[in-house]
Amino acid sequence: MQYRYLRWSWKIGQTIANGDETTKRGDDYAARVYIIFPGRFFWQTRALNYIWANRLPRGEFVTNVFTSNAMMLAVEAGPDRAGQWITEERDILTDYRRVFGEDPPEAGGVAIMTDTDNTGAEATAWYGDITLATTAADSH
């Protein structure tokens, strides 16, 4: 994996009150950044979803309630840091191995999403620069 590290900044207005990472009805997030790993066939496509979790504790992950090919990793959690710009860095290789139990294929895309289609709530998020890097920020 050439670009192992993902860096970004984000800010949310608030978490989603009825958001719940463990139910289809609650599968909404004020902010998420994700890496897409295309498979040979579309049903083999996987994704790491770095979420600002509603209820899931920071550092934990769950399988997406709609597909086992997407894992939801709580990078931030709850409302305590809402309204603040937060800078993040993730080791994509380590995260993929942790949640899928194997080495990843080459990443095919990076996406952002703010969604409330399941809860019917409203959400506001801001995203700063999103970059991929070959080395960790603290190794420079």
C-alpha positions in Angstrom: 0.0 0.0 0.0 1.7 3.2 -1.2 -0.4 5.7 0.6 -0.9 4.2 4.1 -1.9 7.3 6.1 -5.1 9.3 5.8 -5.3 12.8 7.2 -8.2 15.2 7.4 -9.9 17.7 9.6 -13.6 18.0 10.3 -16.2 19.7 12.5 -19.8 18.9 13.2 -22.6 21.1 14.5 -23.9 18.2 16.6 -24.3 14.4 16.7 -27.5 12.8 15.6 -29.8 12.3 18.6 -31.5 9.2 17.2 -28.3 7.9 15.5 -27.4 4.4 16.5 -24.6 2.5 14.8 -26.2 -0.9 15.6 -29.5 -0.4 13.8 -30.7 0.3 10.3 -33.0 3.0 11.5 -30.1 4.7 13.3 -27.4 4.4 10.6 -26.7 8.1 10.1 -23.7 10.2 10.9 -23.0 13.9 11.1 -19.7 13.2 9.4 -17.7 10.3 7.9 -14.7 9.9 5.7 -14.2 6.6 4.1 -11.8 4.7 2.0 -13.2 2.4 -0.7 -11.4 -0.8 -1.7 -12.9 -2.0 -5.0 -13.2 -5.8 -5.5 -13.2 -7.6 -8.8 -17.0 -7.7 -8.6 -19.0 -4.9 -7.1 -20.2 -7.1 -4.2 -16.6 -7.6 -3.2 -16.0 -3.9 -2.7 -15.1 -3.1 0.9 -14.9 0.2 2.8 -13.4 1.6 6.0 -15.8 4.3 7.3 -14.2 6.7 9.7 -17.1 8.1 11.6 -18.0 10.7 14.1 -20.0 8.3 16.1 -23.3 9.0 17.8 -23.1 6.2 20.5 -20.3 3.9 19.6 -17.3 4.7 21.9 -14.2 6.3 20.4 -11.8 3.7 19.1 -14.3 0.9 18.7 -15.8 -0.4 15.4 -18.8 -2.3 14.2 -19.9 -3.9 11.0 -22.2 -1.7 9.0 -25.8 -2.8 9.5 -26.5 -2.9 5.8 -23.4 -4.7 4.6 -20.6 -6.7 6.2 -18.2 -5.2 3.6 -18.2 -1.9 5.4 -16.8 -1.3 8.8 -17.6 1.7 10.9 -14.7 2.9 13.0 -15.4 5.6 15.7 -12.7 8.2 15.3 -14.7 10.8 17.3 -17.7 10.0 19.4 -20.5 12.0 21.0 -21.2 15.7 21.3 -18.4 16.8 23.5 -16.2 18.1 20.7 -18.9 19.3 18.4 -18.3 22.8 17.1 -14.5 22.3 17.2 -12.2 21.6 14.3 -10.5 18.3 14.9 -7.5 17.0 12.9 -7.3 13.3 12.4 -4.7 10.8 11.1 -5.4 7.1 10.5 -3.1 4.2 9.5 -5.2 2.6 6.8 -3.2 -0.6 6.6 -3.4 -1.2 10.4 -7.1 -0.3 10.5 -8.0 -2.6 7.5 -6.1 -5.5 9.1 -7.8 -4.9 12.5 -11.4 -4.9 11.1 -11.1 -7.3 8.1 -8.3 -9.6 9.4 -6.2 -9.5 6.2 -4.1 -7.1 4.1 -6.1 -4.7 2.0 -6.2 -4.4 -1.8 -5.2 -1.0 -3.3 -7.6 1.7 -2.3 -9.8 3.0 -5.1 -11.3 6.1 -3.6 -11.9 8.5 -0.7 -15.3 9.8 0.0 -17.1 12.0 2.5 -20.7 11.8 3.7 -23.1 13.6 6.0 -26.3 11.6 6.0 -29.6 11.6 7.8 -31.8 9.4 5.5 -32.6 6.8 8.1 -33.3 8.9 11.1 -34.9 11.9 9.3 -32.8 14.2 11.4 -30.6 17.2 10.3 -26.9 17.4 10.4 -24.2 19.9 9.5 -20.5 19.1 9.0 -17.5 20.8 7.6 -14.5 19.0 6.1 -11.0 20.4 5.7 -8.2 19.1 3.5 -8.1 15.4 3.0 -4.7 13.9 2.1 -3.1 10.5 1.7 0.6 10.1 2.7 3.3 7.5 2.7 4.5 8.3 6.2 2.9 9.3 9.5 2.8 13.0 10.4 5.0 12.5 13.5 7.7 10.7 11.5 8.7 13.8 9.5 
